[in-house]
Amino acid sequence: MPTVTFQTSGKTIEIDKDTNLLRTSIRFEGSVPYKCGGGLCGTCKVRIVDGQENLSKVMKKEVARLGEEKIEQGFRLACQTFINGDVTVAWGEEDLERLNKIAQRRINAAQ
């Protein structure tokens, strides 16, 4: 079984293959921040510390929210990412209030 290590919160969890990263975090209290869970807001941005090769392909929503440069630096949206092997992820406490405001605007615009 693949193992997910949430470096920032210090949790390590065994999961089934093809499991969504954000849903795993929610279910097992991995603490990845999020607002919408659908690729609209970008608040579930994580950095892949290890195991990039064990993830699903990058989705269009990720490119739209993060940009090519962040993707190349190893960032992904947890809500759009599925796990197929061992992976370690981290996220920052970078200005969460600002990210939450942006997320709410994007969610409202999509409705």
Phi and psi in radians as a Rosetta constraint file:
Dihedral C 1 N 2 CA 2 C 2 CIRCULARHARMONIC -1.152 0.35
Dihedral N 2 CA 2 C 2 N 3 CIRCULARHARMONIC 2.670 0.35
Dihedral C 2 N 3 CA 3 C 3 CIRCULARHARMONIC -2.036 0.35
Dihedral N 3 CA 3 C 3 N 4 CIRCULARHARMONIC 2.332 0.35
Dihedral C 3 N 4 CA 4 C 4 CIRCULARHARMONIC -1.924 0.35
Dihedral N 4 CA 4 C 4 N 5 CIRCULARHARMONIC 2.214 0.35
Dihedral C 4 N 5 CA 5 C 5 CIRCULARHARMONIC -1.926 0.35
Dihedral N 5 CA 5 C 5 N 6 CIRCULARHARMONIC 2.065 0.35
Dihedral C 5 N 6 CA 6 C 6 CIRCULARHARMONIC -1.591 0.35
Dihedral N 6 CA 6 C 6 N 7 CIRCULARHARMONIC 1.596 0.35
Dihedral C 6 N 7 CA 7 C 7 CIRCULARHARMONIC -1.029 0.35
Dihedral N 7 CA 7 C 7 N 8 CIRCULARHARMONIC -0.733 0.35
Dihedral C 7 N 8 CA 8 C 8 CIRCULARHARMONIC -1.135 0.35
Dihedral N 8 CA 8 C 8 N 9 CIRCULARHARMONIC -0.694 0.35
Dihedral C 8 N 9 CA 9 C 9 CIRCULARHARMONIC -1.657 0.35
Dihedral N 9 CA 9 C 9 N 10 CIRCULARHARMONIC -0.164 0.35
Dihedral C 9 N 10 CA 10 C 10 CIRCULARHARMONIC 1.376 0.35
Dihedral N 10 CA 10 C 10 N 11 CIRCULARHARMONIC 0.327 0.35
Dihedral C 10 N 11 CA 11 C 11 CIRCULARHARMONIC -1.771 0.35
Dihedral N 11 CA 11 C 11 N 12 CIRCULARHARMONIC 2.498 0.35
Dihedral C 11 N 12 CA 12 C 12 CIRCULARHARMONIC -2.236 0.35
Dihedral N 12 CA 12 C 12 N 13 CIRCULARHARMONIC 2.305 0.35
Dihedral C 12 N 13 CA 13 C 13 CIRCULARHARMONIC -2.368 0.35
Dihedral N 13 CA 13 C 13 N 14 CIRCULARHARMONIC 2.422 0.35
Dihedral C 13 N 14 CA 14 C 14 CIRCULARHARMONIC -1.561 0.35
Dihedral N 14 CA 14 C 14 N 15 CIRCULARHARMONIC 2.382 0.35
Dihedral C 14 N 15 CA 15 C 15 CIRCULARHARMONIC -2.377 0.35
Dihedral N 15 CA 15 C 15 N 16 CIRCULARHARMONIC 2.957 0.35
Dihedral C 15 N 16 CA 16 C 16 CIRCULARHARMONIC -1.374 0.35
Dihedral N 16 CA 16 C 16 N 17 CIRCULARHARMONIC 2.708 0.35
Dihedral C 16 N 17 CA 17 C 17 CIRCULARHARMONIC -1.103 0.35
Dihedral N 17 CA 17 C 17 N 18 CIRCULARHARMONIC 2.684 0.35
Dihedral C 17 N 18 CA 18 C 18 CIRCULARHARMONIC 1.135 0.35
Dihedral N 18 CA 18 C 18 N 19 CIRCULARHARMONIC 0.624 0.35
Dihedral C 18 N 19 CA 19 C 19 CIRCULARHARMONIC -1.733 0.35
Dihedral N 19 CA 19 C 19 N 20 CIRCULARHARMONIC 2.446 0.35
Dihedral C 19 N 20 CA 20 C 20 CIRCULARHARMONIC -1.266 0.35
Dihedral N 20 CA 20 C 20 N 21 CIRCULARHARMONIC 2.366 0.35
Dihedral C 20 N 21 CA 21 C 21 CIRCULARHARMONIC -1.122 0.35
Dihedral N 21 CA 21 C 21 N 22 CIRCULARHARMONIC -0.789 0.35
Dihedral C 21 N 22 CA 22 C 22 CIRCULARHARMONIC -1.177 0.35
Dihedral N 22 CA 22 C 22 N 23 CIRCULARHARMONIC -0.765 0.35
Dihedral C 22 N 23 CA 23 C 23 CIRCULARHARMONIC -1.062 0.35
Dihedral N 23 CA 23 C 23 N 24 CIRCULARHARMONIC -0.634 0.35
Dihedral C 23 N 24 CA 24 C 24 CIRCULARHARMONIC -1.111 0.35
Dihedral N 24 CA 24 C 24 N 25 CIRCULARHARMONIC -0.780 0.35
Dihedral C 24 N 25 CA 25 C 25 CIRCULARHARMONIC -1.072 0.35
Dihedral N 25 CA 25 C 25 N 26 CIRCULARHARMONIC -0.752 0.35
Dihedral C 25 N 26 CA 26 C 26 CIRCULARHARMONIC -1.135 0.35
Dihedral N 26 CA 26 C 26 N 27 CIRCULARHARMONIC -0.856 0.35
Dihedral C 26 N 27 CA 27 C 27 CIRCULARHARMONIC -1.097 0.35
Dihedral N 27 CA 27 C 27 N 28 CIRCULARHARMONIC -0.701 0.35
Dihedral C 27 N 28 CA 28 C 28 CIRCULARHARMONIC -1.899 0.35
Dihedral N 28 CA 28 C 28 N 29 CIRCULARHARMONIC 0.305 0.35
Dihedral C 28 N 29 CA 29 C 29 CIRCULARHARMONIC 0.969 0.35
Dihedral N 29 CA 29 C 29 N 30 CIRCULARHARMONIC 0.851 0.35
Dihedral C 29 N 30 CA 30 C 30 CIRCULARHARMONIC -1.322 0.35
Dihedral N 30 CA 30 C 30 N 31 CIRCULARHARMONIC -0.296 0.35
Dihedral C 30 N 31 CA 31 C 31 CIRCULARHARMONIC 1.349 0.35
Dihedral N 31 CA 31 C 31 N 32 CIRCULARHARMONIC 0.325 0.35
Dihedral C 31 N 32 CA 32 C 32 CIRCULARHARMONIC -1.128 0.35
Dihedral N 32 CA 32 C 32 N 33 CIRCULARHARMONIC 2.210 0.35
Dihedral C 32 N 33 CA 33 C 33 CIRCULARHARMONIC -1.199 0.35
Dihedral N 33 CA 33 C 33 N 34 CIRCULARHARMONIC 2.563 0.35
Dihedral C 33 N 34 CA 34 C 34 CIRCULARHARMONIC -2.827 0.35
Dihedral N 34 CA 34 C 34 N 35 CIRCULARHARMONIC 2.790 0.35
Dihedral C 34 N 35 CA 35 C 35 CIRCULARHARMONIC -2.149 0.35
Dihedral N 35 CA 35 C 35 N 36 CIRCULARHARMONIC -0.982 0.35
Dihedral C 35 N 36 CA 36 C 36 CIRCULARHARMONIC -1.760 0.35
Dihedral N 36 CA 36 C 36 N 37 CIRCULARHARMONIC -0.631 0.35
Dihedral C 36 N 37 CA 37 C 37 CIRCULARHARMONIC 1.356 0.35
Dihedral N 37 CA 37 C 37 N 38 CIRCULARHARMONIC 0.141 0.35
Dihedral C 37 N 38 CA 38 C 38 CIRCULARHARMONIC -2.193 0.35
Dihedral N 38 CA 38 C 38 N 39 CIRCULARHARMONIC 0.236 0.35
Dihedral C 38 N 39 CA 39 C 39 CIRCULARHARMONIC 1.480 0.35
Dihedral N 39 CA 39 C 39 N 40 CIRCULARHARMONIC 0.144 0.35
Dihedral C 39 N 40 CA 40 C 40 CIRCULARHARMONIC -1.531 0.35
Dihedral N 40 CA 40 C 40 N 41 CIRCULARHARMONIC -0.672 0.35
Dihedral C 40 N 41 CA 41 C 41 CIRCULARHARMONIC -1.713 0.35
Dihedral N 41 CA 41 C 41 N 42 CIRCULARHARMONIC -0.558 0.35
Dihedral C 41 N 42 CA 42 C 42 CIRCULARHARMONIC 1.496 0.35
Dihedral N 42 CA 42 C 42 N 43 CIRCULARHARMONIC 0.056 0.35
Dihedral C 42 N 43 CA 43 C 43 CIRCULARHARMONIC -1.269 0.35
Dihedral N 43 CA 43 C 43 N 44 CIRCULARHARMONIC -0.279 0.35
Dihedral C 43 N 44 CA 44 C 44 CIRCULARHARMONIC -1.612 0.35
Dihedral N 44 CA 44 C 44 N 45 CIRCULARHARMONIC 0.455 0.35
Dihedral C 44 N 45 CA 45 C 45 CIRCULARHARMONIC -1.113 0.35
Dihedral N 45 CA 45 C 45 N 46 CIRCULARHARMONIC 2.204 0.35
Dihedral C 45 N 46 CA 46 C 46 CIRCULARHARMONIC -2.221 0.35
Dihedral N 46 CA 46 C 46 N 47 CIRCULARHARMONIC 2.728 0.35
Dihedral C 46 N 47 CA 47 C 47 CIRCULARHARMONIC -1.799 0.35
Dihedral N 47 CA 47 C 47 N 48 CIRCULARHARMONIC 2.266 0.35
Dihedral C 47 N 48 CA 48 C 48 CIRCULARHARMONIC -1.450 0.35
Dihedral N 48 CA 48 C 48 N 49 CIRCULARHARMONIC 1.904 0.35
Dihedral C 48 N 49 CA 49 C 49 CIRCULARHARMONIC -1.360 0.35
Dihedral N 49 CA 49 C 49 N 50 CIRCULARHARMONIC -0.682 0.35
Dihedral C 49 N 50 CA 50 C 50 CIRCULARHARMONIC -2.705 0.35
Dihedral N 50 CA 50 C 50 N 51 CIRCULARHARMONIC 2.483 0.35
Dihedral C 50 N 51 CA 51 C 51 CIRCULARHARMONIC 1.690 0.35
Dihedral N 51 CA 51 C 51 N 52 CIRCULARHARMONIC 0.352 0.35
Dihedral C 51 N 52 CA 52 C 52 CIRCULARHARMONIC -0.873 0.35
Dihedral N 52 CA 52 C 52 N 53 CIRCULARHARMONIC -0.647 0.35
Dihedral C 52 N 53 CA 53 C 53 CIRCULARHARMONIC -1.208 0.35
Dihedral N 53 CA 53 C 53 N 54 CIRCULARHARMONIC -0.199 0.35
Dihedral C 53 N 54 CA 54 C 54 CIRCULARHARMONIC -1.737 0.35
Dihedral N 54 CA 54 C 54 N 55 CIRCULARHARMONIC 0.327 0.35
Dihedral C 54 N 55 CA 55 C 55 CIRCULARHARMONIC -2.020 0.35
Dihedral N 55 CA 55 C 55 N 56 CIRCULARHARMONIC 2.785 0.35
Dihedral C 55 N 56 CA 56 C 56 CIRCULARHARMONIC -1.133 0.35
Dihedral N 56 CA 56 C 56 N 57 CIRCULARHARMONIC 2.891 0.35
Dihedral C 56 N 57 CA 57 C 57 CIRCULARHARMONIC -1.163 0.35
Dihedral N 57 CA 57 C 57 N 58 CIRCULARHARMONIC 2.713 0.35
Dihedral C 57 N 58 CA 58 C 58 CIRCULARHARMONIC -1.175 0.35
Dihedral N 58 CA 58 C 58 N 59 CIRCULARHARMONIC 2.307 0.35
Dihedral C 58 N 59 CA 59 C 59 CIRCULARHARMONIC -1.598 0.35
Dihedral N 59 CA 59 C 59 N 60 CIRCULARHARMONIC 2.768 0.35
Dihedral C 59 N 60 CA 60 C 60 CIRCULARHARMONIC -1.020 0.35
Dihedral N 60 CA 60 C 60 N 61 CIRCULARHARMONIC -0.661 0.35
Dihedral C 60 N 61 CA 61 C 61 CIRCULARHARMONIC -1.083 0.35
Dihedral N 61 CA 61 C 61 N 62 CIRCULARHARMONIC -0.596 0.35
Dihedral C 61 N 62 CA 62 C 62 CIRCULARHARMONIC -1.188 0.35
Dihedral N 62 CA 62 C 62 N 63 CIRCULARHARMONIC -0.759 0.35
Dihedral C 62 N 63 CA 63 C 63 CIRCULARHARMONIC -1.097 0.35
Dihedral N 63 CA 63 C 63 N 64 CIRCULARHARMONIC -0.731 0.35
Dihedral C 63 N 64 CA 64 C 64 CIRCULARHARMONIC -1.110 0.35
Dihedral N 64 CA 64 C 64 N 65 CIRCULARHARMONIC -0.697 0.35
Dihedral C 64 N 65 CA 65 C 65 CIRCULARHARMONIC -1.492 0.35
Dihedral N 65 CA 65 C 65 N 66 CIRCULARHARMONIC -0.646 0.35
Dihedral C 65 N 66 CA 66 C 66 CIRCULARHARMONIC -1.731 0.35
Dihedral N 66 CA 66 C 66 N 67 CIRCULARHARMONIC -0.600 0.35
Dihedral C 66 N 67 CA 67 C 67 CIRCULARHARMONIC 1.541 0.35
Dihedral N 67 CA 67 C 67 N 68 CIRCULARHARMONIC 2.713 0.35
Dihedral C 67 N 68 CA 68 C 68 CIRCULARHARMONIC -1.023 0.35
Dihedral N 68 CA 68 C 68 N 69 CIRCULARHARMONIC -0.694 0.35
Dihedral C 68 N 69 CA 69 C 69 CIRCULARHARMONIC -1.083 0.35
Dihedral N 69 CA 69 C 69 N 70 CIRCULARHARMONIC -0.803 0.35
Dihedral C 69 N 70 CA 70 C 70 CIRCULARHARMONIC -1.151 0.35
Dihedral N 70 CA 70 C 70 N 71 CIRCULARHARMONIC -0.672 0.35
Dihedral C 70 N 71 CA 71 C 71 CIRCULARHARMONIC -1.052 0.35
Dihedral N 71 CA 71 C 71 N 72 CIRCULARHARMONIC -0.792 0.35
Dihedral C 71 N 72 CA 72 C 72 CIRCULARHARMONIC -1.126 0.35
Dihedral N 72 CA 72 C 72 N 73 CIRCULARHARMONIC -0.470 0.35
Dihedral C 72 N 73 CA 73 C 73 CIRCULARHARMONIC -1.422 0.35
Dihedral N 73 CA 73 C 73 N 74 CIRCULARHARMONIC -0.028 0.35
Dihedral C 73 N 74 CA 74 C 74 CIRCULARHARMONIC 1.741 0.35
Dihedral N 74 CA 74 C 74 N 75 CIRCULARHARMONIC 0.237 0.35
Dihedral C 74 N 75 CA 75 C 75 CIRCULARHARMONIC -1.559 0.35
Dihedral N 75 CA 75 C 75 N 76 CIRCULARHARMONIC 2.564 0.35
Dihedral C 75 N 76 CA 76 C 76 CIRCULARHARMONIC -2.502 0.35
Dihedral N 76 CA 76 C 76 N 77 CIRCULARHARMONIC 2.824 0.35
Dihedral C 76 N 77 CA 77 C 77 CIRCULARHARMONIC -1.613 0.35
Dihedral N 77 CA 77 C 77 N 78 CIRCULARHARMONIC 2.128 0.35
Dihedral C 77 N 78 CA 78 C 78 CIRCULARHARMONIC -1.038 0.35
Dihedral N 78 CA 78 C 78 N 79 CIRCULARHARMONIC -0.578 0.35
Dihedral C 78 N 79 CA 79 C 79 CIRCULARHARMONIC -1.232 0.35
Dihedral N 79 CA 79 C 79 N 80 CIRCULARHARMONIC -0.337 0.35
Dihedral C 79 N 80 CA 80 C 80 CIRCULARHARMONIC -1.851 0.35
Dihedral N 80 CA 80 C 80 N 81 CIRCULARHARMONIC 0.037 0.35
Dihedral C 80 N 81 CA 81 C 81 CIRCULARHARMONIC -1.935 0.35
Dihedral N 81 CA 81 C 81 N 82 CIRCULARHARMONIC 2.270 0.35
Dihedral C 81 N 82 CA 82 C 82 CIRCULARHARMONIC -1.980 0.35
Dihedral N 82 CA 82 C 82 N 83 CIRCULARHARMONIC 2.517 0.35
Dihedral C 82 N 83 CA 83 C 83 CIRCULARHARMONIC -1.822 0.35
Dihedral N 83 CA 83 C 83 N 84 CIRCULARHARMONIC 2.300 0.35
Dihedral C 83 N 84 CA 84 C 84 CIRCULARHARMONIC -2.142 0.35
Dihedral N 84 CA 84 C 84 N 85 CIRCULARHARMONIC 0.087 0.35
Dihedral C 84 N 85 CA 85 C 85 CIRCULARHARMONIC -3.006 0.35
Dihedral N 85 CA 85 C 85 N 86 CIRCULARHARMONIC -3.056 0.35
Dihedral C 85 N 86 CA 86 C 86 CIRCULARHARMONIC -1.075 0.35
Dihedral N 86 CA 86 C 86 N 87 CIRCULARHARMONIC 2.395 0.35
Dihedral C 86 N 87 CA 87 C 87 CIRCULARHARMONIC -2.600 0.35
Dihedral N 87 CA 87 C 87 N 88 CIRCULARHARMONIC 2.570 0.35
Dihedral C 87 N 88 CA 88 C 88 CIRCULARHARMONIC -2.147 0.35
Dihedral N 88 CA 88 C 88 N 89 CIRCULARHARMONIC 2.254 0.35
Dihedral C 88 N 89 CA 89 C 89 CIRCULARHARMONIC -2.194 0.35
Dihedral N 89 CA 89 C 89 N 90 CIRCULARHARMONIC 2.705 0.35
Dihedral C 89 N 90 CA 90 C 90 CIRCULARHARMONIC -2.497 0.35
Dihedral N 90 CA 90 C 90 N 91 CIRCULARHARMONIC 2.804 0.35
Dihedral C 90 N 91 CA 91 C 91 CIRCULARHARMONIC -2.593 0.35
Dihedral N 91 CA 91 C 91 N 92 CIRCULARHARMONIC 2.775 0.35
Dihedral C 91 N 92 CA 92 C 92 CIRCULARHARMONIC -1.788 0.35
Dihedral N 92 CA 92 C 92 N 93 CIRCULARHARMONIC 2.884 0.35
Dihedral C 92 N 93 CA 93 C 93 CIRCULARHARMONIC -1.645 0.35
Dihedral N 93 CA 93 C 93 N 94 CIRCULARHARMONIC 0.461 0.35
Dihedral C 93 N 94 CA 94 C 94 CIRCULARHARMONIC -1.122 0.35
Dihedral N 94 CA 94 C 94 N 95 CIRCULARHARMONIC 1.825 0.35
Dihedral C 94 N 95 CA 95 C 95 CIRCULARHARMONIC 0.729 0.35
Dihedral N 95 CA 95 C 95 N 96 CIRCULARHARMONIC 1.056 0.35
Dihedral C 95 N 96 CA 96 C 96 CIRCULARHARMONIC -1.066 0.35
Dihedral N 96 CA 96 C 96 N 97 CIRCULARHARMONIC -0.555 0.35
Dihedral C 96 N 97 CA 97 C 97 CIRCULARHARMONIC -1.094 0.35
Dihedral N 97 CA 97 C 97 N 98 CIRCULARHARMONIC -0.748 0.35
Dihedral C 97 N 98 CA 98 C 98 CIRCULARHARMONIC -1.106 0.35
Dihedral N 98 CA 98 C 98 N 99 CIRCULARHARMONIC -0.782 0.35
Dihedral C 98 N 99 CA 99 C 99 CIRCULARHARMONIC -1.105 0.35
Dihedral N 99 CA 99 C 99 N 100 CIRCULARHARMONIC -0.654 0.35
Dihedral C 99 N 100 CA 100 C 100 CIRCULARHARMONIC -1.146 0.35
Dihedral N 100 CA 100 C 100 N 101 CIRCULARHARMONIC -0.670 0.35
Dihedral C 100 N 101 CA 101 C 101 CIRCULARHARMONIC -1.153 0.35
Dihedral N 101 CA 101 C 101 N 102 CIRCULARHARMONIC -0.756 0.35
Dihedral C 101 N 102 CA 102 C 102 CIRCULARHARMONIC -1.077 0.35
Dihedral N 102 CA 102 C 102 N 103 CIRCULARHARMONIC -0.770 0.35
Dihedral C 102 N 103 CA 103 C 103 CIRCULARHARMONIC -1.040 0.35
Dihedral N 103 CA 103 C 103 N 104 CIRCULARHARMONIC -0.794 0.35
Dihedral C 103 N 104 CA 104 C 104 CIRCULARHARMONIC -1.116 0.35
Dihedral N 104 CA 104 C 104 N 105 CIRCULARHARMONIC -0.690 0.35
Dihedral C 104 N 105 CA 105 C 105 CIRCULARHARMONIC -1.093 0.35
Dihedral N 105 CA 105 C 105 N 106 CIRCULARHARMONIC -0.762 0.35
Dihedral C 105 N 106 CA 106 C 106 CIRCULARHARMONIC -1.159 0.35
Dihedral N 106 CA 106 C 106 N 107 CIRCULARHARMONIC -0.703 0.35
Dihedral C 106 N 107 CA 107 C 107 CIRCULARHARMONIC -1.136 0.35
Dihedral N 107 CA 107 C 107 N 108 CIRCULARHARMONIC -0.777 0.35
Dihedral C 107 N 108 CA 108 C 108 CIRCULARHARMONIC -1.103 0.35
Dihedral N 108 CA 108 C 108 N 109 CIRCULARHARMONIC -0.674 0.35
Dihedral C 108 N 109 CA 109 C 109 CIRCULARHARMONIC -1.170 0.35
Dihedral N 109 CA 109 C 109 N 110 CIRCULARHARMONIC -0.522 0.35
Dihedral C 109 N 110 CA 110 C 110 CIRCULARHARMONIC -1.405 0.35
Dihedral N 110 CA 110 C 110 N 111 CIRCULARHARMONIC -0.252 0.35
